[in-house]
Amino acid sequence: MGNEKHKTIKVMGLDCSSSTIGWGLLGIKNNKIKYLDSGFIKPPKNGSIVDRIITTRDMVAELIMKCSPDHIGIEDIIQFMSKQSSANTIITFATFNRMVCLVAADILREPPALYNVMSIRHGLKFDKTLPKKEDMPELIAKHLKFSFPYELNTRGNNKVENNDVADGLAVALYHSFILTGKIVPKIKKGD
């Protein structure tokens, strides 16, 4: 256990959908959390759903093996989004989300931690105001004391995927807060 204290523990967070998978990688050393890397994967839009899932599975597996995290957290499925998503959209989203969970479990040999978006945002807010999706890049930057790695499109504007990357980093940060004891998760009945 002597060297464990000085080892950097790598924590990966993933925000999954069928259009973009945002991810973030943080390091914990001596109870301090620092940014290591982040990005996004674009699942294919064409082909059968099975072909799209297979290709995405392989992309996620390659990413996880490259990053070699010690822990993985994943934003859990939102089961109902009033006036925002059809049942077909939610089913597709859930399929991709659970596929990513299985890939993570296969590689780590343990299930990833699943967190709902509201727990993550409540856990990371600085005051009573609940942050919106578009607030997350700067919120993450403030927590980690760094400049968020915004990617720009060909017109010089922020890519929409920056929000997905921020959500992946938010999952990693929330999980890191739990691992370091900065947040004590609430236990639901039946857990």
FENNOR-V465005 format. One record per pair of residues at least 4 apart in sequence whose ideal C-beta (glycine too) atoms are under 7 Angstrom apart, sorted by the first residue. I is the first residue (numbers start at 1). J is the second residue. D is the distance in whole Angstrom. If there is no record, write none. Layout:
BEGIN
((I J D) (I J D))
END
This chain:
BEGIN
((3 7 6) (5 30 7) (8 27 4) (8 28 7) (8 29 5) (9 27 7) (9 28 4) (9 70 5) (10 25 6) (10 27 6) (10 36 7) (10 67 7) (10 68 7) (10 69 4) (10 70 5) (11 26 5) (11 28 6) (11 69 6) (11 70 7) (11 71 5) (11 73 7) (11 172 5) (11 175 5) (11 176 5) (11 179 7) (12 23 6) (12 25 5) (12 64 7) (12 67 6) (12 69 4) (12 72 5) (12 172 6) (13 23 7) (13 24 5) (13 73 5) (13 168 5) (13 169 6) (13 170 7) (13 171 3) (13 172 3) (13 175 6) (14 21 6) (14 23 5) (14 72 7) (14 74 5) (14 100 6) (14 168 6) (14 171 6) (15 21 7) (15 22 4) (15 75 5) (15 164 5) (15 167 4) (15 168 5) (15 171 6) (16 21 5) (16 74 6) (16 75 7) (16 96 5) (16 97 4) (16 100 5) (17 21 7) (17 93 6) (17 96 6) (18 43 6) (18 92 5) (18 93 6) (18 96 5) (19 43 7) (20 40 5) (20 42 6) (20 161 5) (20 164 4) (21 40 6) (21 41 4) (21 43 7) (21 60 7) (21 100 7) (22 40 5) (22 161 7) (22 164 3) (22 165 4) (22 167 5) (22 168 4) (23 38 6) (23 39 6) (23 40 7) (23 63 7) (23 168 4) (24 38 4) (24 165 7) (24 168 4) (24 169 3) (24 172 4) (25 36 4) (25 37 4) (25 38 7) (25 67 5) (25 69 7) (25 172 7) (26 33 6) (26 34 7) (26 35 6) (26 36 6) (26 172 5) (26 173 6) (26 176 5) (27 34 5) (27 36 5) (28 33 5) (28 176 6) (28 179 6) (28 180 6) (31 180 5) (33 144 7) (33 173 7) (33 176 5) (33 180 7) (34 144 7) (35 144 5) (35 146 5) (37 67 7) (38 149 6) (38 165 5) (38 168 6) (38 169 6) (39 165 6) (40 161 5) (40 164 5) (40 165 5) (41 59 5) (41 60 7) (41 63 7) (43 52 6) (43 56 4) (43 96 7) (44 52 5) (44 55 5) (47 51 4) (47 52 5) (48 52 7) (49 53 6) (50 54 6) (51 55 6) (52 56 6) (53 57 6) (53 95 7) (53 96 7) (53 99 5) (54 58 7) (55 59 7) (56 60 6) (56 96 7) (56 99 7) (57 61 6) (57 99 6) (57 103 6) (58 62 6) (59 63 6) (60 64 6) (60 100 5) (60 103 5) (61 65 6) (61 103 5) (61 107 7) (62 66 6) (63 67 6) (64 69 7) (64 103 7) (64 104 6) (64 107 5) (65 107 6) (71 175 6) (71 179 7) (72 104 5) (72 108 6) (72 112 4) (73 112 6) (73 113 4) (73 115 6) (73 171 5) (73 172 6) (73 174 7) (73 175 3) (74 100 6) (74 101 6) (74 104 7) (74 112 5) (74 114 6) (74 171 6) (75 115 6) (75 117 6) (75 120 7) (75 167 6) (75 171 5) (76 114 4) (76 115 6) (76 116 5) (77 93 7) (77 94 5) (77 97 5) (78 117 7) (81 85 5) (85 89 4) (85 90 5) (87 91 6) (88 92 6) (89 93 6) (90 94 6) (91 95 6) (92 96 7) (93 97 6) (94 98 6) (95 99 6) (96 100 7) (97 101 7) (98 102 6) (99 103 7) (100 104 6) (101 105 6) (101 112 6) (102 106 6) (103 107 6) (104 108 6) (104 112 4) (105 110 7) (105 111 5) (105 112 6) (113 175 6) (115 119 5) (115 120 5) (115 171 6) (115 174 6) (117 121 6) (118 122 6) (119 123 6) (120 124 6) (120 170 5) (120 171 6) (120 174 5) (121 125 6) (121 130 6) (121 131 5) (122 130 7) (123 174 5) (123 177 6) (123 183 5) (124 139 6) (124 143 7) (124 170 6) (124 173 6) (124 174 6) (125 129 7) (125 130 6) (125 131 6) (131 135 4) (131 136 6) (131 139 5) (133 163 5) (134 163 6) (135 139 6) (136 140 6) (136 163 6) (136 166 4) (136 167 6) (136 170 6) (137 141 6) (137 148 4) (137 150 7) (137 162 6) (137 163 7) (137 166 4) (138 142 6) (138 148 7) (139 143 7) (140 144 6) (140 148 6) (140 166 5) (140 169 5) (140 170 6) (140 173 6) (141 146 6) (141 147 6) (141 148 4) (143 173 6) (150 158 5) (150 162 5) (151 159 5) (151 161 7) (151 162 6) (152 156 5) (152 157 6) (152 158 6) (152 159 7) (153 157 5) (153 159 5) (158 162 5) (161 165 6) (162 166 6) (163 167 6) (164 168 7) (165 169 6) (166 170 6) (167 171 7) (168 172 7) (169 173 6) (170 174 6) (171 175 6) (172 176 6) (173 177 6) (174 178 7) (174 183 7) (175 179 6) (176 180 6) (177 182 4) (177 183 4) (178 183 5) (178 185 6) (187 191 5))
END
